[in-house]
Amino acid sequence: RGLFIHKEATFRYKKIVIRKDHTLEPDDNADVVRMVFDLFVNEGLTYYQIAKKLDSIGIKPSKSKGWSKSTIRYMLKNPHYDGKVCFNMVKEITTMENGEKVTRRINQPKDTWIVADGIHPAIIDHETFEKAQELMKEDATPAKLGYPLQNPFAGIIVCAVCGKAIAQHPY
């Protein structure tokens, strides 16, 4: 029915109640989402550059001290901003480790998502959202981003399951 069933509202939306159901309504700062999409789609900034720009102009994320690449990437691929509702994006698995209950959130493959038209208004127009999805599919090797190539295997070694380039994260 296009209703929002998650615990918390998506960033820059507020959760509202209609009878006993929930939906979303853009909050007063929805322009931040529009800015992120504009910086990515129209100005060609990377996730990292967008995160640094938001930090530098004093825009704070809702749950942390500063922006990260992964937060920007998640925002750009979130269908809620396109006026859609999405189910099965993340699966929570609870296990017992060392006598304590531990819950892990595991991102599900995109082909298992259930996406439907929501009854909430979109913050981003559909064309901009689709353009962002296409840009994220493109290979973002260091050479294409204008950085010197430091690893001769960069962009060559890919995952046999998903086809994405394997990256080294020294931290």
Salt bridges, closest charged atoms under 4 A:
GLU8 OE1 - LYS63 NZ 2.49
ASP21 OD1 - ARG1 NH2 3.25
GLU25 OE2 - LYS14 NZ 3.57
ASP27 OD2 - ARG12 NH1 3.95
ASP31 OD1 - ARG34 NH1 2.54
ASP82 OD2 - HIS126 ND1 2.86
GLU92 OE2 - ARG105 NH1 3.14
GLU97 OE2 - ARG104 NH1 3.11
ASP117 OD1 - LYS84 NZ 2.64
GLU130 OE2 - HIS126 NE2 3.90
GLU134 OE2 - LYS137 NZ 3.69
